[in-house]
Amino acid sequence: MSRYRRVAVVALSALILATVATTVVLVLAPSPASTLSGAVRAAEPKPSTTPTPVAAPTPSAPPVPAVCAATAPGVKEIYVSISQQHLWACTGNALFVEGAVTTGASALTNVHDATPVGLAHIRAKIRNTVLSGHDVNGRWNDPVTYWMPFNGGDGFHDAPWQKFPLGSPLYTTQGSHGCVHVALDVLAELYAWAEVGTLVDVQA
């Protein structure tokens, strides 16, 4: 082999080795795209498995009953609505107790049994007594546990003899002789709370 051919073979071999080395380097080196993707994945936060605590809502103050809104601060007042057949007892604008009632038999034409409307005051507080009276329809002697008169012979008392529910529209013909019938449990609270002189407001 001539000197020139040997030089050519050596040069060609060197070129082949250089090409192979370059290919190996290119295969082993990570591509820029894969490197960037790995960096992004590493920076992404893992989803949290712990729920975010939610603050409990602050309880709002109970609404002031509309019927108590006009009561002066510190004053005790009992409201009776004939049309609603209901009673509310308020200290200032705070409701103390409420309940269904039965008022006077206003539809009777031969007697005047309607409960009088307007302002009055508790005149007395009496336990375990008998309410007696009479009119053209007969006499009555009714034992009661609590009696609080506020307008002449009309007042608050329990009525264990009443056969229909308190709050019923039957009051117009089967109601009281002018008094306000109250449930025994409500009346017990009212009796302990009210004082002689407590204001009573009976509304139509």
Steps between C-alpha positions, in 0.01 A plus 500: 500500500635839403567770754214711367244218532603436864456866580154498340395187697621652828317825430177314413523291819546814709193656335287191576610499866420869538151447351426209734616698806279795403197272460556347845527844659177612332310192619618528862443873536143590618300711263420858607128426476515205741713700746251789496205265547665341802566843652135601454373179661730550796370855551129401491352469854347169590124513565420529871300222662416710808170695462525872552324590827190716459421749773160447665254783434458744782153450651281802451300653783142371521255735330298730722132399486311780328242508778773567761681767298290784644548398865722741693830360634457319830120524488280189525198493271250233396351521151180315405380480140132407470519445124802271536385344829853530633688653791856634530676611819796734447769653715617793293543368149578146624230236485447321832220256412221463247209269438157446348198635689122504493327834546136599549211362297459815292234366260234441767223756467306455824804577723810714469782249547760655267838561666544879529781647291738768618759554773462368854715371787522182704294577812562190710662155504302218660560123520243218519174689497148466356368745240126548542246700306177492305325647198178434307648167385558366853750491786859374525734401779833417339801388708832630365863464603611852402296820485632841395223757444588803286172668401207482742396135509713405200844350539740219421425150627523133408188322375516121547134468398558638148445225241643663184865603442635836607551722196192357325255728314223332701562766765240729336211278617661268758756728659515656845277755671768761421806347667811372324549124533868399500669157502595395852876471430514840330287657771727362772795682341294813448379498862856470636631771266224763512452742785197689617499806276645323194365662184249305288428603140200323345474555127216412264 
